[in-house]
Amino acid sequence: MSTAAAPSLVVVSAGLSQPSSTRLLADRLSAAVDRHLREAGIEPRIEVIELRDQAKDLVNNLLAGFPSPGLQAALDAVLGADGLIAVTPIFSASYSGLFKLFFDLVERDGFAGKPVLIAATGGTARHSLALEHAMRPLFAYLNAAVVATAVYAATEDWGGGGVAADGGLVGRIDRAALELSAAMAVRGPAAPKDPFADPVPFDQLLRS
């Protein structure tokens, strides 16, 4: 596949600390998706968006009503992606406020048909259901095509040196990555949008 036709995979990480287990999980997932796509003969373009770096711009957007150039670039990358990995820490049995602020800026149907893999981290496995009662409904509202396997990583799922412990987590990462890579391969890279394909009617311009 040529570079021009390479599908884009965007990874959104809402971790607050540096380093964070959220970013660690995001990296493991993106590496697994990259491996599966390459095994299928597809070389993806991967971009990671750290919402921690967008925190001030997200708050300013909430107050002023318009995004900064950096925040707009992040939103454009997410909307234009052929596949998305979204990872958040779990606070109070739901996704983080930073995660919500960012995805609140995506209009309904903004992800129509886009393959999305959802994942989360937390201190205890008791919060794993937040993936199903909070994150999956959010992306369903945006009309995303969320893959069946969601990945939750509790503190005990990590071994020494930030390595995923053998067993459940490794298997979930690989299964979810395979599902996302398969969905991306079937969907193919999105065609560039023609800004002149849907012009504003002339009479509407006169009324504006």
DRENPA-3360 file (N, C-alpha, C; in nm, 2 decimals, always signed):
BEGIN
1 = MSTAAAPS = +0.08/-0.12/+0.00/+0.00/+0.00/+0.00/+0.09/+0.12/+0.00 ~ +0.06/+0.22/-0.08/+0.14/+0.34/-0.09/+0.11/+0.42/+0.04 ~ +0.21/+0.51/+0.06/+0.20/+0.60/+0.18/+0.07/+0.69/+0.17 ~ +0.04/+0.73/+0.05/-0.08/+0.82/+0.04/-0.21/+0.75/+0.07 ~ -0.21/+0.62/+0.05/-0.33/+0.54/+0.08/-0.33/+0.48/+0.21 ~ -0.23/+0.50/+0.29/-0.22/+0.43/+0.42/-0.33/+0.48/+0.51 ~ -0.40/+0.39/+0.58/-0.50/+0.43/+0.67/-0.44/+0.50/+0.80 ~ -0.51/+0.59/+0.86/-0.46/+0.66/+0.98/-0.53/+0.60/+1.10;
9 = LVVVSAGL = -0.45/+0.57/+1.20/-0.49/+0.53/+1.33/-0.46/+0.64/+1.43 ~ -0.56/+0.69/+1.50/-0.54/+0.79/+1.60/-0.57/+0.74/+1.74 ~ -0.48/+0.77/+1.83/-0.49/+0.72/+1.97/-0.51/+0.83/+2.06 ~ -0.62/+0.83/+2.13/-0.65/+0.94/+2.23/-0.63/+0.89/+2.37 ~ -0.53/+0.95/+2.44/-0.50/+0.91/+2.58/-0.54/+1.02/+2.68 ~ -0.62/+0.99/+2.78/-0.66/+1.09/+2.87/-0.59/+1.08/+3.01 ~ -0.47/+1.01/+3.01/-0.40/+1.00/+3.13/-0.35/+1.14/+3.18 ~ -0.35/+1.15/+3.31/-0.31/+1.28/+3.37/-0.17/+1.29/+3.42;
17 = SQPSSTRL = -0.10/+1.18/+3.45/+0.03/+1.19/+3.50/+0.13/+1.15/+3.38 ~ +0.26/+1.17/+3.40/+0.36/+1.13/+3.31/+0.47/+1.06/+3.38 ~ +0.49/+0.93/+3.36/+0.42/+0.85/+3.27/+0.29/+0.81/+3.34 ~ +0.19/+0.75/+3.26/+0.07/+0.71/+3.31/+0.03/+0.57/+3.26 ~ -0.04/+0.49/+3.34/-0.08/+0.36/+3.30/-0.18/+0.37/+3.18 ~ -0.25/+0.48/+3.17/-0.34/+0.50/+3.06/-0.26/+0.51/+2.93 ~ -0.16/+0.59/+2.93/-0.07/+0.60/+2.81/+0.00/+0.46/+2.78 ~ +0.03/+0.40/+2.88/+0.10/+0.27/+2.87/+0.00/+0.17/+2.80;
25 = LADRLSAA = -0.12/+0.17/+2.84/-0.22/+0.08/+2.78/-0.25/+0.12/+2.63 ~ -0.25/+0.26/+2.61/-0.27/+0.31/+2.48/-0.16/+0.26/+2.38 ~ -0.04/+0.27/+2.43/+0.08/+0.23/+2.35/+0.07/+0.08/+2.32 ~ +0.04/+0.00/+2.42/+0.03/-0.15/+2.40/-0.08/-0.18/+2.29 ~ -0.19/-0.11/+2.30/-0.30/-0.14/+2.20/-0.26/-0.09/+2.06 ~ -0.20/+0.03/+2.05/-0.16/+0.08/+1.92/-0.06/-0.01/+1.85 ~ +0.04/-0.06/+1.94/+0.14/-0.15/+1.88/+0.08/-0.28/+1.83 ~ -0.02/-0.33/+1.90/-0.08/-0.46/+1.86/-0.16/-0.44/+1.73;
33 = VDRHLREA = -0.23/-0.32/+1.72/-0.31/-0.29/+1.60/-0.21/-0.28/+1.48 ~ -0.11/-0.21/+1.51/+0.00/-0.18/+1.40/+0.05/-0.32/+1.35 ~ +0.08/-0.41/+1.45/+0.13/-0.54/+1.41/+0.03/-0.62/+1.32 ~ -0.10/-0.62/+1.37/-0.20/-0.69/+1.29/-0.22/-0.64/+1.15 ~ -0.22/-0.50/+1.14/-0.24/-0.44/+1.01/-0.12/-0.47/+0.92 ~ +0.00/-0.47/+0.97/+0.12/-0.50/+0.89/+0.12/-0.64/+0.85 ~ +0.07/-0.73/+0.93/+0.06/-0.87/+0.89/-0.03/-0.89/+0.78 ~ -0.13/-0.80/+0.76/-0.22/-0.80/+0.65/-0.18/-0.72/+0.53;
41 = GIEPRIEV = -0.05/-0.67/+0.54/+0.01/-0.59/+0.43/-0.03/-0.45/+0.43 ~ -0.08/-0.40/+0.54/-0.12/-0.25/+0.55/-0.03/-0.18/+0.65 ~ +0.03/-0.07/+0.60/+0.12/+0.01/+0.69/+0.04/+0.14/+0.73 ~ +0.00/+0.14/+0.85/-0.08/+0.26/+0.90/+0.00/+0.38/+0.94 ~ -0.06/+0.49/+0.94/+0.00/+0.61/+1.00/-0.06/+0.63/+1.14 ~ +0.02/+0.64/+1.24/-0.03/+0.64/+1.38/+0.00/+0.77/+1.44 ~ -0.10/+0.83/+1.50/-0.08/+0.96/+1.57/-0.14/+0.95/+1.71 ~ -0.07/+0.99/+1.81/-0.11/+0.99/+1.95/-0.15/+1.13/+2.00;
49 = IELRDQAK = -0.26/+1.14/+2.06/-0.31/+1.27/+2.11/-0.32/+1.25/+2.26 ~ -0.24/+1.33/+2.34/-0.24/+1.33/+2.48/-0.33/+1.44/+2.53 ~ -0.45/+1.41/+2.58/-0.54/+1.51/+2.63/-0.48/+1.60/+2.74 ~ -0.39/+1.55/+2.81/-0.32/+1.63/+2.92/-0.26/+1.75/+2.86 ~ -0.21/+1.74/+2.73/-0.15/+1.86/+2.67/-0.25/+1.96/+2.62 ~ -0.38/+1.91/+2.61/-0.49/+1.99/+2.56/-0.57/+2.05/+2.67 ~ -0.54/+2.03/+2.79/-0.62/+2.06/+2.91/-0.66/+2.21/+2.91 ~ -0.56/+2.30/+2.90/-0.59/+2.44/+2.91/-0.68/+2.48/+2.79;
57 = DLVNNLLA = -0.65/+2.43/+2.67/-0.73/+2.47/+2.56/-0.87/+2.42/+2.57 ~ -0.89/+2.30/+2.63/-1.02/+2.25/+2.64/-1.11/+2.34/+2.74 ~ -1.04/+2.38/+2.85/-1.11/+2.47/+2.94/-1.14/+2.61/+2.87 ~ -1.04/+2.66/+2.80/-1.07/+2.79/+2.73/-1.18/+2.78/+2.63 ~ -1.18/+2.66/+2.56/-1.29/+2.64/+2.46/-1.43/+2.64/+2.53 ~ -1.43/+2.58/+2.65/-1.55/+2.57/+2.73/-1.60/+2.71/+2.76 ~ -1.51/+2.80/+2.79/-1.54/+2.94/+2.83/-1.57/+3.03/+2.71 ~ -1.48/+3.02/+2.61/-1.49/+3.11/+2.50/-1.57/+3.06/+2.38;
65 = GFPSPGLQ = -1.59/+2.93/+2.37/-1.68/+2.88/+2.27/-1.61/+2.85/+2.14 ~ -1.48/+2.86/+2.13/-1.41/+2.82/+2.01/-1.28/+2.76/+2.04 ~ -1.23/+2.66/+1.96/-1.11/+2.59/+1.99/-0.98/+2.67/+1.95 ~ -0.87/+2.64/+2.01/-0.74/+2.70/+1.97/-0.70/+2.62/+1.85 ~ -0.60/+2.67/+1.77/-0.55/+2.59/+1.66/-0.50/+2.45/+1.69 ~ -0.44/+2.44/+1.81/-0.39/+2.31/+1.85/-0.50/+2.21/+1.88 ~ -0.60/+2.26/+1.95/-0.72/+2.18/+1.98/-0.79/+2.14/+1.85 ~ -0.81/+2.24/+1.76/-0.88/+2.21/+1.64/-0.80/+2.10/+1.55;
73 = AALDAVLG = -0.67/+2.11/+1.56/-0.59/+2.01/+1.48/-0.61/+1.87/+1.54 ~ -0.62/+1.86/+1.67/-0.65/+1.73/+1.74/-0.79/+1.68/+1.70 ~ -0.89/+1.77/+1.70/-1.02/+1.73/+1.66/-1.03/+1.68/+1.52 ~ -0.96/+1.76/+1.43/-0.96/+1.72/+1.29/-0.89/+1.58/+1.27 ~ -0.78/+1.56/+1.34/-0.72/+1.43/+1.33/-0.81/+1.31/+1.37 ~ -0.88/+1.33/+1.48/-0.97/+1.23/+1.53/-1.09/+1.21/+1.43 ~ -1.14/+1.32/+1.38/-1.26/+1.30/+1.29/-1.21/+1.24/+1.16 ~ -1.09/+1.27/+1.12/-1.04/+1.22/+0.99/-0.98/+1.08/+1.00;
81 = ADGLIAVT = -0.97/+1.02/+1.12/-0.90/+0.90/+1.13/-0.98/+0.78/+1.07 ~ -0.91/+0.68/+1.02/-0.98/+0.56/+0.98/-1.00/+0.46/+1.09 ~ -0.94/+0.48/+1.20/-0.96/+0.40/+1.32/-0.92/+0.48/+1.44 ~ -0.98/+0.45/+1.55/-0.96/+0.53/+1.68/-0.94/+0.43/+1.79 ~ -0.84/+0.46/+1.88/-0.83/+0.40/+2.01/-0.85/+0.51/+2.11 ~ -0.94/+0.49/+2.20/-0.97/+0.59/+2.30/-0.95/+0.53/+2.44 ~ -0.86/+0.58/+2.52/-0.83/+0.53/+2.65/-0.84/+0.64/+2.76 ~ -0.91/+0.60/+2.87/-0.93/+0.70/+2.98/-0.90/+0.63/+3.11;
89 = PIFSASYS = -0.86/+0.70/+3.21/-0.86/+0.65/+3.35/-1.01/+0.66/+3.40 ~ -1.04/+0.57/+3.49/-1.18/+0.57/+3.54/-1.18/+0.64/+3.68 ~ -1.26/+0.74/+3.69/-1.28/+0.82/+3.81/-1.43/+0.81/+3.85 ~ -1.46/+0.78/+3.97/-1.60/+0.78/+4.01/-1.69/+0.69/+3.92 ~ -1.64/+0.58/+3.88/-1.71/+0.48/+3.80/-1.74/+0.53/+3.66 ~ -1.67/+0.63/+3.60/-1.69/+0.68/+3.47/-1.56/+0.73/+3.41 ~ -1.57/+0.77/+3.28/-1.45/+0.83/+3.22/-1.42/+0.97/+3.28 ~ -1.30/+1.01/+3.26/-1.25/+1.13/+3.33/-1.32/+1.26/+3.27;
97 = GLFKLFFD = -1.31/+1.37/+3.34/-1.37/+1.49/+3.29/-1.30/+1.54/+3.17 ~ -1.16/+1.52/+3.16/-1.08/+1.57/+3.05/-1.13/+1.49/+2.92 ~ -1.15/+1.36/+2.94/-1.20/+1.28/+2.83/-1.34/+1.33/+2.78 ~ -1.43/+1.36/+2.87/-1.56/+1.41/+2.84/-1.55/+1.54/+2.77 ~ -1.47/+1.64/+2.82/-1.46/+1.77/+2.76/-1.42/+1.76/+2.61 ~ -1.32/+1.67/+2.58/-1.28/+1.65/+2.44/-1.39/+1.59/+2.35 ~ -1.45/+1.48/+2.39/-1.54/+1.42/+2.30/-1.68/+1.49/+2.30 ~ -1.70/+1.58/+2.40/-1.82/+1.67/+2.39/-1.81/+1.76/+2.27;
105 = LVERDGFA = -1.69/+1.78/+2.21/-1.67/+1.87/+2.10/-1.70/+1.80/+1.97 ~ -1.72/+1.67/+1.97/-1.76/+1.60/+1.85/-1.91/+1.59/+1.83 ~ -1.95/+1.64/+1.72/-2.10/+1.65/+1.70/-2.15/+1.50/+1.68 ~ -2.28/+1.49/+1.71/-2.35/+1.36/+1.69/-2.33/+1.32/+1.54 ~ -2.31/+1.19/+1.52/-2.28/+1.14/+1.38/-2.14/+1.17/+1.34 ~ -2.06/+1.24/+1.42/-1.92/+1.27/+1.38/-1.83/+1.15/+1.36 ~ -1.87/+1.04/+1.42/-1.79/+0.92/+1.40/-1.86/+0.81/+1.32 ~ -1.96/+0.85/+1.24/-2.05/+0.76/+1.18/-1.97/+0.65/+1.10;
113 = GKPVLIAA = -1.98/+0.52/+1.15/-1.92/+0.41/+1.09/-1.77/+0.39/+1.12 ~ -1.71/+0.49/+1.20/-1.57/+0.48/+1.23/-1.54/+0.37/+1.33 ~ -1.44/+0.28/+1.30/-1.41/+0.17/+1.39/-1.34/+0.23/+1.52 ~ -1.39/+0.20/+1.63/-1.33/+0.25/+1.76/-1.31/+0.14/+1.86 ~ -1.19/+0.15/+1.92/-1.16/+0.05/+2.03/-1.16/+0.13/+2.16 ~ -1.24/+0.09/+2.26/-1.24/+0.17/+2.38/-1.16/+0.09/+2.49 ~ -1.09/+0.16/+2.58/-1.01/+0.10/+2.68/-1.01/+0.19/+2.80 ~ -0.97/+0.14/+2.92/-0.97/+0.22/+3.04/-0.87/+0.16/+3.14;
121 = TGGTARHS = -0.83/+0.24/+3.23/-0.74/+0.19/+3.34/-0.80/+0.24/+3.47 ~ -0.77/+0.16/+3.58/-0.82/+0.20/+3.71/-0.74/+0.12/+3.82 ~ -0.76/+0.16/+3.94/-0.69/+0.10/+4.05/-0.74/-0.04/+4.09 ~ -0.87/-0.07/+4.05/-0.93/-0.20/+4.09/-1.01/-0.25/+3.97 ~ -1.02/-0.38/+3.96/-1.10/-0.44/+3.86/-1.25/-0.41/+3.88 ~ -1.29/-0.37/+3.99/-1.44/-0.34/+4.02/-1.49/-0.23/+3.93 ~ -1.41/-0.15/+3.87/-1.46/-0.04/+3.79/-1.46/-0.07/+3.64 ~ -1.43/-0.20/+3.61/-1.43/-0.24/+3.46/-1.56/-0.22/+3.39;
129 = LALEHAMR = -1.67/-0.23/+3.46/-1.80/-0.21/+3.40/-1.83/-0.07/+3.34 ~ -1.74/+0.02/+3.38/-1.75/+0.16/+3.33/-1.74/+0.16/+3.18 ~ -1.66/+0.07/+3.13/-1.65/+0.06/+2.98/-1.78/+0.04/+2.91 ~ -1.87/-0.04/+2.98/-2.00/-0.08/+2.92/-2.11/+0.02/+2.95 ~ -2.11/+0.08/+3.07/-2.22/+0.17/+3.11/-2.19/+0.31/+3.08 ~ -2.06/+0.35/+3.05/-2.03/+0.49/+3.03/-1.96/+0.51/+2.89 ~ -1.86/+0.44/+2.86/-1.78/+0.46/+2.74/-1.86/+0.41/+2.62 ~ -1.91/+0.29/+2.62/-1.97/+0.24/+2.50/-2.09/+0.32/+2.46;
137 = PLFAYLNA = -2.18/+0.36/+2.56/-2.29/+0.45/+2.52/-2.25/+0.58/+2.46 ~ -2.14/+0.64/+2.51/-2.09/+0.76/+2.45/-2.06/+0.75/+2.30 ~ -1.99/+0.65/+2.27/-1.95/+0.63/+2.13/-2.06/+0.58/+2.04 ~ -2.16/+0.51/+2.10/-2.28/+0.47/+2.03/-2.36/+0.60/+1.99 ~ -2.36/+0.69/+2.08/-2.43/+0.82/+2.06/-2.36/+0.89/+1.94 ~ -2.23/+0.88/+1.92/-2.16/+0.94/+1.81/-2.17/+0.85/+1.69 ~ -2.24/+0.74/+1.69/-2.26/+0.65/+1.58/-2.13/+0.58/+1.54 ~ -2.04/+0.56/+1.63/-1.91/+0.49/+1.60/-1.94/+0.34/+1.59;
145 = AVVATAVY = -1.85/+0.27/+1.52/-1.86/+0.13/+1.51/-1.76/+0.07/+1.62 ~ -1.81/+0.06/+1.74/-1.72/+0.02/+1.85/-1.70/-0.13/+1.84 ~ -1.57/-0.18/+1.85/-1.54/-0.32/+1.84/-1.59/-0.39/+1.96 ~ -1.62/-0.52/+1.95/-1.68/-0.60/+2.06/-1.60/-0.60/+2.19 ~ -1.47/-0.62/+2.17/-1.38/-0.63/+2.29/-1.33/-0.50/+2.34 ~ -1.37/-0.47/+2.47/-1.32/-0.35/+2.54/-1.21/-0.39/+2.63 ~ -1.11/-0.31/+2.66/-1.00/-0.35/+2.74/-0.99/-0.27/+2.86 ~ -0.99/-0.33/+2.98/-0.97/-0.26/+3.11/-0.85/-0.32/+3.17;
153 = AATEDWGG = -0.76/-0.23/+3.22/-0.64/-0.27/+3.29/-0.64/-0.21/+3.43 ~ -0.65/-0.30/+3.53/-0.63/-0.26/+3.67/-0.49/-0.26/+3.71 ~ -0.45/-0.21/+3.83/-0.32/-0.20/+3.87/-0.25/-0.34/+3.87 ~ -0.32/-0.44/+3.92/-0.27/-0.57/+3.93/-0.24/-0.64/+3.79 ~ -0.29/-0.58/+3.68/-0.27/-0.64/+3.55/-0.13/-0.61/+3.49 ~ -0.06/-0.52/+3.56/+0.07/-0.48/+3.51/+0.18/-0.55/+3.59 ~ +0.28/-0.60/+3.52/+0.39/-0.66/+3.58/+0.51/-0.56/+3.60 ~ +0.62/-0.60/+3.63/+0.74/-0.52/+3.65/+0.77/-0.44/+3.52;
161 = GGVAADGG = +0.82/-0.32/+3.54/+0.86/-0.24/+3.42/+0.75/-0.20/+3.33 ~ +0.62/-0.20/+3.38/+0.51/-0.16/+3.29/+0.47/-0.26/+3.19 ~ +0.51/-0.38/+3.21/+0.48/-0.49/+3.11/+0.34/-0.55/+3.14 ~ +0.26/-0.57/+3.04/+0.13/-0.64/+3.07/+0.15/-0.78/+3.12 ~ +0.09/-0.81/+3.23/+0.11/-0.94/+3.29/+0.05/-1.05/+3.20 ~ +0.11/-1.17/+3.20/+0.07/-1.28/+3.12/-0.08/-1.31/+3.16 ~ -0.15/-1.36/+3.06/-0.29/-1.40/+3.09/-0.39/-1.31/+3.03 ~ -0.48/-1.27/+3.11/-0.60/-1.19/+3.07/-0.58/-1.07/+2.99;
169 = LVGRIDRA = -0.49/-0.98/+3.04/-0.48/-0.85/+2.98/-0.41/-0.86/+2.84 ~ -0.31/-0.95/+2.83/-0.24/-0.97/+2.71/-0.33/-1.02/+2.60 ~ -0.42/-1.12/+2.64/-0.51/-1.17/+2.55/-0.62/-1.07/+2.51 ~ -0.67/-0.99/+2.60/-0.77/-0.89/+2.57/-0.71/-0.78/+2.47 ~ -0.59/-0.74/+2.50/-0.52/-0.64/+2.41/-0.51/-0.70/+2.27 ~ -0.47/-0.82/+2.25/-0.45/-0.88/+2.12/-0.59/-0.90/+2.05 ~ -0.69/-0.95/+2.13/-0.82/-0.97/+2.07/-0.88/-0.84/+2.02 ~ -0.88/-0.74/+2.10/-0.93/-0.61/+2.07/-0.86/-0.55/+1.95;
177 = ALELSAAM = -0.73/-0.56/+1.95/-0.65/-0.51/+1.84/-0.68/-0.58/+1.71 ~ -0.70/-0.71/+1.71/-0.73/-0.78/+1.59/-0.87/-0.74/+1.54 ~ -0.96/-0.71/+1.63/-1.10/-0.67/+1.59/-1.09/-0.53/+1.52 ~ -1.01/-0.44/+1.58/-1.00/-0.30/+1.52/-0.93/-0.31/+1.39 ~ -0.82/-0.38/+1.38/-0.74/-0.39/+1.26/-0.83/-0.45/+1.14 ~ -0.91/-0.55/+1.18/-0.99/-0.61/+1.08/-1.10/-0.51/+1.03 ~ -1.16/-0.44/+1.12/-1.26/-0.34/+1.08/-1.19/-0.23/+1.00 ~ -1.07/-0.19/+1.03/-1.01/-0.08/+0.95/-0.97/-0.14/+0.81;
185 = AVRGPAAP = -0.93/-0.26/+0.80/-0.89/-0.32/+0.67/-1.01/-0.33/+0.58 ~ -1.13/-0.37/+0.64/-1.25/-0.38/+0.56/-1.30/-0.24/+0.51 ~ -1.29/-0.14/+0.60/-1.34/-0.01/+0.57/-1.25/+0.06/+0.47 ~ -1.12/+0.04/+0.49/-1.02/+0.11/+0.40/-1.01/+0.25/+0.44 ~ -0.90/+0.32/+0.38/-0.88/+0.46/+0.41/-0.99/+0.55/+0.36 ~ -1.02/+0.65/+0.43/-1.12/+0.74/+0.39/-1.07/+0.83/+0.28 ~ -1.16/+0.86/+0.18/-1.12/+0.95/+0.07/-1.12/+1.09/+0.12 ~ -1.02/+1.17/+0.07/-1.01/+1.31/+0.11/-1.14/+1.38/+0.08;
193 = KDPFADPV = -1.19/+1.46/+0.17/-1.31/+1.54/+0.15/-1.29/+1.65/+0.06 ~ -1.38/+1.67/-0.04/-1.37/+1.78/-0.14/-1.45/+1.89/-0.08 ~ -1.38/+2.00/-0.05/-1.45/+2.12/+0.01/-1.55/+2.18/-0.08 ~ -1.55/+2.15/-0.21/-1.64/+2.21/-0.30/-1.75/+2.11/-0.34 ~ -1.75/+1.99/-0.28/-1.85/+1.89/-0.32/-1.99/+1.93/-0.27 ~ -2.00/+2.00/-0.17/-2.14/+2.04/-0.11/-2.14/+2.19/-0.09 ~ -2.15/+2.27/-0.20/-2.15/+2.41/-0.18/-2.27/+2.47/-0.11 ~ -2.26/+2.58/-0.05/-2.37/+2.65/+0.01/-2.46/+2.71/-0.10;
201 = PFDQLLRS = -2.59/+2.69/-0.10/-2.67/+2.75/-0.20/-2.65/+2.91/-0.20 ~ -2.66/+2.97/-0.33/-2.64/+3.11/-0.34/-2.74/+3.19/-0.26 ~ -2.87/+3.15/-0.26/-2.97/+3.23/-0.19/-2.95/+3.22/-0.04 ~ -2.88/+3.11/+0.01/-2.85/+3.10/+0.15/-2.74/+3.20/+0.19 ~ -2.64/+3.21/+0.09/-2.53/+3.31/+0.12/-2.59/+3.45/+0.13 ~ -2.69/+3.48/+0.04/-2.74/+3.62/+0.04/-2.81/+3.65/+0.18 ~ -2.87/+3.54/+0.24/-2.94/+3.56/+0.36/-2.85/+3.57/+0.48 ~ -2.73/+3.53/+0.47/-2.64/+3.52/+0.58/-2.58/+3.66/+0.61;
% end
